[in-house]
Amino acid sequence: MIQVVSPALPFPWAIIAMSNHRMERVSELVKREVSEIVLALNLTDCGFVTITAAKISPDLKEGRIYLSVIGSAEQKQRALTTLEHRHGHIQHELAHRIVLKYTPRLKFFLDETEAHASHIEHLLDELGGKPDDE
């Protein structure tokens, strides 16, 4: 009787790690290129816009771009609206700048991490002040 056994992978976690590492590299590349594209748009009436992160799906078809805006609530909304309106241009530029099987379809989100961190710090300060250094 002949038994067929498929070879076991020597390190099954290696494939997952490489995939995650690749996705991190792709996300970082997309973040850098979108940052340059947004900088070229000259969004002076939208406050100070910074691309803080990009998260690309493993199939490379979807991408979430997180941006931080230093400015008023109106400027934040204007920046988000402007980027959504210029979505086609940003997609087109991104496709020319990076070579991937698919150019991810980008969606823009406000990154409120700094505001949340500031709010939590303020709440902690109200609770008991800063801890004493010993």
Salt bridges, closest charged atoms under 4 A:
GLU33 OE1 - ARG97 NH1 3.28
GLU36 OE1 - ARG97 NH1 3.11
GLU62 OE1 - LYS107 NZ 3.96
GLU74 OE2 - ARG78 NH2 2.42
GLU93 OE1 - ARG97 NE 3.59
GLU112 OE1 - LYS76 NZ 3.88
GLU126 OE2 - HIS122 NE2 2.70
